[in-house]
């Protein structure tokens, strides 16, 4: 049986929202700390944006967490490909 497919942008966004709320940050405060725009942070949390690695690093730094915490729940196969697609 194949692993359950995940939408990586939705999973990342849910992780980001959870960690932001645990820290007590508003989207605006997190955006300010990570040098990103508030509406961009909101779109990432909703899984609407395919975020760049440098922005993942900036968000992790602002949240004082490892980047791995933001990527939690994403399942990579033995071939290194992510299961699931954001697909159009």
OpenMM code with the backbone's topology and positions (N, CA, C; nanometers):
from openmm import Vec3, app, unit

residues = "UNK UNK UNK UNK UNK UNK UNK UNK UNK UNK UNK UNK UNK UNK UNK UNK UNK UNK UNK UNK UNK UNK UNK UNK UNK UNK UNK UNK UNK UNK UNK UNK UNK UNK UNK UNK UNK UNK UNK UNK UNK UNK UNK UNK UNK UNK UNK UNK UNK UNK UNK UNK UNK UNK UNK UNK UNK UNK UNK UNK UNK UNK UNK UNK UNK UNK UNK UNK UNK UNK UNK UNK UNK UNK UNK UNK UNK UNK UNK UNK UNK UNK UNK UNK UNK UNK UNK UNK".split()
positions = [
    Vec3(0.0837, -0.1174, 0.0000),
    Vec3(0.0000, 0.0000, 0.0000),
    Vec3(0.0892, 0.1251, 0.0000),
    Vec3(0.0482, 0.2253, -0.0766),
    Vec3(0.1245, 0.3487, -0.0854),
    Vec3(0.0929, 0.4400, 0.0324),
    Vec3(0.1911, 0.5242, 0.0728),
    Vec3(0.1643, 0.6189, 0.1802),
    Vec3(0.0572, 0.7193, 0.1373),
    Vec3(-0.0106, 0.7723, 0.2354),
    Vec3(-0.1134, 0.8722, 0.2087),
    Vec3(-0.0501, 0.9954, 0.1442),
    Vec3(-0.1134, 1.0450, 0.0397),
    Vec3(-0.0615, 1.1634, -0.0287),
    Vec3(-0.0867, 1.2873, 0.0556),
    Vec3(0.0097, 1.3754, 0.0559),
    Vec3(-0.0027, 1.5004, 0.1304),
    Vec3(0.0177, 1.6167, 0.0349),
    Vec3(-0.0400, 1.7267, 0.0693),
    Vec3(-0.0157, 1.8502, -0.0035),
    Vec3(0.0928, 1.9239, 0.0743),
    Vec3(0.2144, 1.9304, 0.0213),
    Vec3(0.3258, 1.9870, 0.0976),
    Vec3(0.3064, 2.1328, 0.1370),
    Vec3(0.2427, 2.2118, 0.0529),
    Vec3(0.2247, 2.3527, 0.0893),
    Vec3(0.1238, 2.3673, 0.2025),
    Vec3(0.0212, 2.2821, 0.2039),
    Vec3(-0.0782, 2.2847, 0.3129),
    Vec3(-0.0157, 2.2358, 0.4436),
    Vec3(0.0637, 2.1293, 0.4352),
    Vec3(0.1295, 2.0760, 0.5541),
    Vec3(0.2262, 2.1782, 0.6117),
    Vec3(0.3072, 2.2396, 0.5262),
    Vec3(0.4006, 2.3413, 0.5722),
    Vec3(0.3240, 2.4568, 0.6365),
    Vec3(0.2187, 2.5015, 0.5718),
    Vec3(0.1401, 2.6129, 0.6234),
    Vec3(0.0793, 2.5837, 0.7593),
    Vec3(0.0290, 2.4615, 0.7764),
    Vec3(-0.0288, 2.4230, 0.9056),
    Vec3(0.0788, 2.4215, 1.0147),
    Vec3(0.1974, 2.3722, 0.9811),
    Vec3(0.3086, 2.3738, 1.0765),
    Vec3(0.3466, 2.5164, 1.1129),
    Vec3(0.3536, 2.6022, 1.0129),
    Vec3(0.3890, 2.7417, 1.0370),
    Vec3(0.2865, 2.8084, 1.1290),
    Vec3(0.1588, 2.7909, 1.0993),
    Vec3(0.0531, 2.8511, 1.1825),
    Vec3(0.0598, 2.7991, 1.3265),
    Vec3(0.0777, 2.6682, 1.3415),
    Vec3(0.0847, 2.6097, 1.4759),
    Vec3(0.2001, 2.6683, 1.5562),
    Vec3(0.3187, 2.6756, 1.4950),
    Vec3(0.4351, 2.7291, 1.5652),
    Vec3(0.4204, 2.8784, 1.5931),
    Vec3(0.3635, 2.9511, 1.4991),
    Vec3(0.3417, 3.0952, 1.5203),
    Vec3(0.2482, 3.1179, 1.6385),
    Vec3(0.1394, 3.0428, 1.6428),
    Vec3(0.0426, 3.0592, 1.7514),
    Vec3(0.1011, 3.0148, 1.8854),
    Vec3(0.1828, 2.9092, 1.8856),
    Vec3(0.2491, 2.8657, 2.0090),
    Vec3(0.3398, 2.9746, 2.0659),
    Vec3(0.4014, 3.0525, 1.9756),
    Vec3(0.4894, 3.1611, 2.0190),
    Vec3(0.4107, 3.2876, 2.0562),
    Vec3(0.2819, 3.2889, 2.0255),
    Vec3(0.1995, 3.4057, 2.0564),
    Vec3(0.2186, 3.5208, 1.9590),
    Vec3(0.2660, 3.4896, 1.8378),
    Vec3(0.2894, 3.5926, 1.7365),
    Vec3(0.1666, 3.6089, 1.6477),
    Vec3(0.1388, 3.7314, 1.6102),
    Vec3(0.0425, 3.7569, 1.5033),
    Vec3(0.1148, 3.7338, 1.3710),
    Vec3(0.0385, 3.7231, 1.2630),
    Vec3(0.1018, 3.7125, 1.1309),
    Vec3(0.1860, 3.8364, 1.1047),
    Vec3(0.1371, 3.9497, 1.1465),
    Vec3(0.2108, 4.0749, 1.1247),
    Vec3(0.3446, 4.0743, 1.1984),
    Vec3(0.3450, 4.0292, 1.3236),
    Vec3(0.4691, 4.0248, 1.4017),
    Vec3(0.5681, 3.9253, 1.3404),
    Vec3(0.5187, 3.8073, 1.3013),
    Vec3(0.6069, 3.7086, 1.2389),
    Vec3(0.6642, 3.7627, 1.1085),
    Vec3(0.5822, 3.8286, 1.0299),
    Vec3(0.6291, 3.8867, 0.9040),
    Vec3(0.7394, 3.9886, 0.9296),
    Vec3(0.7186, 4.0718, 1.0299),
    Vec3(0.8188, 4.1735, 1.0644),
    Vec3(0.9508, 4.1084, 1.1066),
    Vec3(0.9426, 4.0071, 1.1919),
    Vec3(1.0629, 3.9397, 1.2415),
    Vec3(1.1371, 3.8627, 1.1327),
    Vec3(1.0638, 3.8163, 1.0319),
    Vec3(1.1256, 3.7363, 0.9255),
    Vec3(1.1493, 3.8162, 0.7981),
    Vec3(1.1211, 3.9469, 0.8025),
    Vec3(1.1420, 4.0360, 0.6888),
    Vec3(1.0615, 3.9932, 0.5659),
    Vec3(0.9350, 3.9548, 0.5927),
    Vec3(0.8425, 3.9172, 0.4859),
    Vec3(0.7166, 4.0024, 0.4986),
    Vec3(0.6341, 4.0016, 0.3966),
    Vec3(0.5093, 4.0786, 0.4007),
    Vec3(0.4013, 3.9980, 0.4715),
    Vec3(0.3160, 4.0648, 0.5476),
    Vec3(0.2106, 3.9994, 0.6236),
    Vec3(0.1186, 3.9150, 0.5354),
    Vec3(0.0827, 3.9673, 0.4186),
    Vec3(-0.0075, 3.8920, 0.3316),
    Vec3(0.0606, 3.7670, 0.2749),
    Vec3(0.1921, 3.7739, 0.2576),
    Vec3(0.2673, 3.6568, 0.2120),
    Vec3(0.2648, 3.5481, 0.3193),
    Vec3(0.2870, 3.5867, 0.4446),
    Vec3(0.2843, 3.4903, 0.5546),
    Vec3(0.1464, 3.4239, 0.5614),
    Vec3(0.0405, 3.5011, 0.5475),
    Vec3(-0.0945, 3.4456, 0.5475),
    Vec3(-0.1170, 3.3482, 0.4337),
    Vec3(-0.0686, 3.3816, 0.3155),
    Vec3(-0.0839, 3.2939, 0.1995),
    Vec3(-0.0048, 3.1643, 0.2185),
    Vec3(0.1116, 3.1729, 0.2792),
    Vec3(0.1919, 3.0530, 0.3072),
    Vec3(0.1170, 2.9649, 0.4074),
    Vec3(0.0612, 3.0246, 0.5111),
    Vec3(-0.0134, 2.9469, 0.6115),
    Vec3(-0.1341, 2.8759, 0.5498),
    Vec3(-0.1950, 2.9366, 0.4520),
    Vec3(-0.3113, 2.8756, 0.3854),
    Vec3(-0.2702, 2.7748, 0.2778),
    Vec3(-0.1402, 2.7599, 0.2542),
    Vec3(-0.0913, 2.6657, 0.1544),
    Vec3(-0.1065, 2.7164, 0.0124),
    Vec3(-0.1157, 2.8469, -0.0040),
    Vec3(-0.1362, 2.9071, -0.1360),
    Vec3(-0.0058, 2.9442, -0.2058),
    Vec3(0.1057, 2.9401, -0.1335),
    Vec3(0.2345, 2.9790, -0.1922),
    Vec3(0.3340, 2.8653, -0.1779),
    Vec3(0.4180, 2.8495, -0.2792),
    Vec3(0.5282, 2.7540, -0.2759),
    Vec3(0.6501, 2.8312, -0.2280),
    Vec3(0.6785, 2.8206, -0.1012),
    Vec3(0.7762, 2.9065, -0.0344),
    Vec3(0.9202, 2.8696, -0.0720),
    Vec3(1.0051, 2.9693, -0.0826),
    Vec3(1.1470, 2.9504, -0.1140),
    Vec3(1.2237, 2.9095, 0.0117),
    Vec3(1.3304, 2.8357, -0.0077),
    Vec3(1.4128, 2.7877, 0.1026),
    Vec3(1.4624, 2.9022, 0.1911),
    Vec3(1.5048, 3.0114, 0.1318),
    Vec3(1.5555, 3.1230, 0.2112),
    Vec3(1.4457, 3.1777, 0.3027),
    Vec3(1.3212, 3.1766, 0.2562),
    Vec3(1.2118, 3.2239, 0.3404),
    Vec3(1.1788, 3.1247, 0.4513),
    Vec3(1.1937, 2.9952, 0.4235),
    Vec3(1.1770, 2.8944, 0.5279),
    Vec3(1.2796, 2.9192, 0.6384),
    Vec3(1.4021, 2.9451, 0.5994),
    Vec3(1.5087, 2.9724, 0.6968),
    Vec3(1.4798, 3.0992, 0.7768),
    Vec3(1.4317, 3.2039, 0.7113),
    Vec3(1.3981, 3.3286, 0.7810),
    Vec3(1.2857, 3.3070, 0.8815),
    Vec3(1.1836, 3.2303, 0.8428),
    Vec3(1.0726, 3.2028, 0.9335),
    Vec3(1.1186, 3.1190, 1.0522),
    Vec3(1.2005, 3.0172, 1.0267),
    Vec3(1.2520, 2.9339, 1.1359),
    Vec3(1.3338, 3.0181, 1.2336),
    Vec3(1.4139, 3.1078, 1.1818),
    Vec3(1.4930, 3.1954, 1.2677),
    Vec3(1.4029, 3.2849, 1.3534),
    Vec3(1.3017, 3.3426, 1.2915),
    Vec3(1.2083, 3.4294, 1.3645),
    Vec3(1.1324, 3.3513, 1.4718),
    Vec3(1.1003, 3.2250, 1.4420),
    Vec3(1.0263, 3.1410, 1.5371),
    Vec3(1.1183, 3.0712, 1.6371),
    Vec3(1.2500, 3.0859, 1.6169),
    Vec3(1.3505, 3.0199, 1.6996),
    Vec3(1.3263, 2.8683, 1.7049),
    Vec3(1.3149, 2.8103, 1.5852),
    Vec3(1.2955, 2.6662, 1.5735),
    Vec3(1.3841, 2.6139, 1.4614),
    Vec3(1.3956, 2.4831, 1.4536),
    Vec3(1.4675, 2.4199, 1.3434),
    Vec3(1.3786, 2.4199, 1.2192),
    Vec3(1.4394, 2.4278, 1.1037),
    Vec3(1.3615, 2.4192, 0.9802),
    Vec3(1.2862, 2.2871, 0.9729),
    Vec3(1.3419, 2.1823, 1.0340),
    Vec3(1.2766, 2.0510, 1.0332),
    Vec3(1.1384, 2.0563, 1.0982),
    Vec3(1.1201, 2.1421, 1.1967),
    Vec3(0.9883, 2.1544, 1.2604),
    Vec3(0.8847, 2.2074, 1.1621),
    Vec3(0.9267, 2.2947, 1.0731),
    Vec3(0.8351, 2.3488, 0.9728),
    Vec3(0.8036, 2.2459, 0.8647),
    Vec3(0.8928, 2.1494, 0.8461),
    Vec3(0.8749, 2.0465, 0.7429),
    Vec3(0.8165, 1.9173, 0.7985),
    Vec3(0.7842, 1.9150, 0.9261),
    Vec3(0.7307, 1.7949, 0.9908),
    Vec3(0.6058, 1.7456, 0.9181),
    Vec3(0.6002, 1.6147, 0.8989),
    Vec3(0.4837, 1.5535, 0.8361),
    Vec3(0.4950, 1.5361, 0.6860),
    Vec3(0.6004, 1.5894, 0.6255),
    Vec3(0.6218, 1.5692, 0.4825),
    Vec3(0.6978, 1.4388, 0.4655),
    Vec3(0.6470, 1.3518, 0.3804),
    Vec3(0.6992, 1.2165, 0.3659),
    Vec3(0.7761, 1.2034, 0.2351),
    Vec3(0.9038, 1.1715, 0.2456),
    Vec3(0.9864, 1.1510, 0.1277),
    Vec3(1.0027, 1.0020, 0.1032),
    Vec3(0.9897, 0.9623, -0.0210),
    Vec3(1.0065, 0.8210, -0.0564),
    Vec3(1.1542, 0.7864, -0.0635),
    Vec3(1.1837, 0.6607, -0.0883),
    Vec3(1.3229, 0.6184, -0.1015),
    Vec3(1.3915, 0.6854, -0.2199),
    Vec3(1.3153, 0.7309, -0.3162),
    Vec3(1.3760, 0.7957, -0.4330),
    Vec3(1.4023, 0.9429, -0.4075),
    Vec3(1.3595, 0.9938, -0.2911),
    Vec3(1.3817, 1.1336, -0.2596),
    Vec3(1.2732, 1.2255, -0.3114),
    Vec3(1.1679, 1.1685, -0.3731),
    Vec3(1.0596, 1.2520, -0.4242),
    Vec3(0.9526, 1.2662, -0.3181),
    Vec3(0.8965, 1.3818, -0.3103),
    Vec3(0.7909, 1.4072, -0.2143),
    Vec3(0.6627, 1.3423, -0.2624),
    Vec3(0.5956, 1.2717, -0.1739),
    Vec3(0.4661, 1.2125, -0.2070),
    Vec3(0.3618, 1.3236, -0.2115),
    Vec3(0.2880, 1.3297, -0.3185),
    Vec3(0.1830, 1.4296, -0.3306),
    Vec3(0.2279, 1.5435, -0.4199),
    Vec3(0.1320, 1.6110, -0.4739),
    Vec3(0.1581, 1.7262, -0.5598),
    Vec3(0.0602, 1.8356, -0.5244),
    Vec3(0.1044, 1.9578, -0.5459),
    Vec3(0.0113, 2.0680, -0.5265),
    Vec3(-0.0772, 2.0785, -0.6464),
    Vec3(-0.0377, 2.0134, -0.7573),
    Vec3(-0.1104, 1.9957, -0.8830),
    Vec3(-0.2039, 2.1036, -0.9303),
    Vec3(-0.2124, 2.1169, -1.0566),
    Vec3(-0.3058, 2.2091, -1.1208),
    Vec3(-0.3807, 2.1345, -1.2265),
] * unit.nanometer
topology = app.Topology()
chain = topology.addChain("A")
for resn in residues:
    res = topology.addResidue(resn, chain)
    for name in ("N", "CA", "C"):
        topology.addAtom(name, app.Element.getBySymbol(name[0]), res)
